[in-house]
């Protein structure tokens, strides 16, 4: 819980926010300039967002499991 007390956003959440903003900027650029969206940068941004989302879910599940284990250990000590 110390990590949450010190930081408001985790690294995974910041990665998703930045990736989403970059994708939005790419879409706005394509819309304003009338050019097609550059495919490879868009795919790179989407890939980063997907990997970051998966990582965020796995980290969250791991944290919940550790909290469950520490709760069980504390109840066994009593």
N, C-alpha and C positions, 0 to 999 in steps of 0.2 A: 504494500500500500504506500510505501514511501515514494515510489516513482510517481504515482498519481498526485500525491500531495505537493510535489515539487514542480510538476509539469502539467499543463492543461491539455496538450495534444501530444499523442505519441508519434513516433516517427512514421508509422504506417498511415495514420490519418493525415499527416502533413503531406506524405507522398501522394495520396489519393487526391487531396485538394489541389496540389500543384499540377498533377497530371491532368486533372479535369479542367483547370484553368488554361493549360497549354492547348488542350484539344479545343476548347471554346475559342481561343485566339486563332487557331488554325481555321476553324469554321468561319469565324468572322472575316478573316483575311480573304478566304475564298469567296465569300459572299460579296464583300465590298469591291474586290478587284475584278470580279467576274471570271476569275480563273478557277479551274478545278482544284479541289483539295489535293495537295501533294500526298501521294499515296504512302510512301515509305515513312515520312515523319509521323503521319497519322497512325499508321500501324504500330510504330514504335511507342507512341504515347498510349495507345490502347493496350499493348502488351505490358507496359509498365503498370498501368492501372489494374489489369487483371492479376498480375503477379503480386502487387501490393495488397489487393483485396484478399487474395488467398492467404497471404502471409498474416494479414491482420486477423483473419478468422482463426487461423491456427494458433496464433499467439494468445488470442482471447480464450480459446478453448483450453489451452495449456494453463493459463492463469486461473481459470475456474476450477480445473482439476487440482491444482496445487492448493487453492483455498479450501477445497473439499477435503483434501488429505490432511491439511493442518487443522481443520475443524474436527475431523475424526480423531486425530492424535490428541487434541486438547480434551475431547470428551472422554477418551480412554484413560487419560491421566487422572481424571476426577474420580 
